[in-house]
Amino acid sequence: MKLGIISDTHDYLPNIKKAIDLFRLQGIHTVLHGGDFCSPSAVPLFEGLDLHTVFGNNDGDHYRILQKMEQIKGTHHGEFARLSFDGKRIALYHGTQEDITEALIKCGLYDLVVAGHTHEVHNRWEGQTLFLNPGSTHIGEDKATVAIYDTESGEAVIAEL
């Protein structure tokens, strides 16, 4: 199974649409969003996908984000999500506190730790745990990026939009 990984979309709808198109072209149905939609306006674009998300530090209108998630039948996990797909244990956290992110990576409880926040792409192994930051789709970034994680191989690739 392939998972689409996206974070820090910051309301930039054109790149969000590109990311969703890429996921759909790859046959990806499940998407993990690491937070920072910013406003609820982007949430409906993910309709038809199995969307899992957490809050980021720039998500302003929590109530309306939660409403939009409910409307598209997405799952909002609050500040942190412990997920499992095809037996892979996954931590999803925005990454606001670097020490928490590092603790998740080093604790050995997860096969994959997904965190955004810094807009810096990371795809690195620490022991048996893969740390994945998909970067950002925000307009101000040099490169808009997302990631695709394969639960079968345990590997991820970064895709530039």
Secondary structure, DSSP 8 states (H G I E B T S, - for coil): -EEEEE---TT-HHHHHHHHHHHHHTT--EEEE-S---SGGGGGGGTTSEEEE---TT---HHHHHHHHHHTT-EE-TTEEEEEETTEEEEEE---SHHHHHHHHHSS--SEEEE-SS---EEEEETTEEEEE-----TTSSS-EEEEEETTTTEEEEEE-
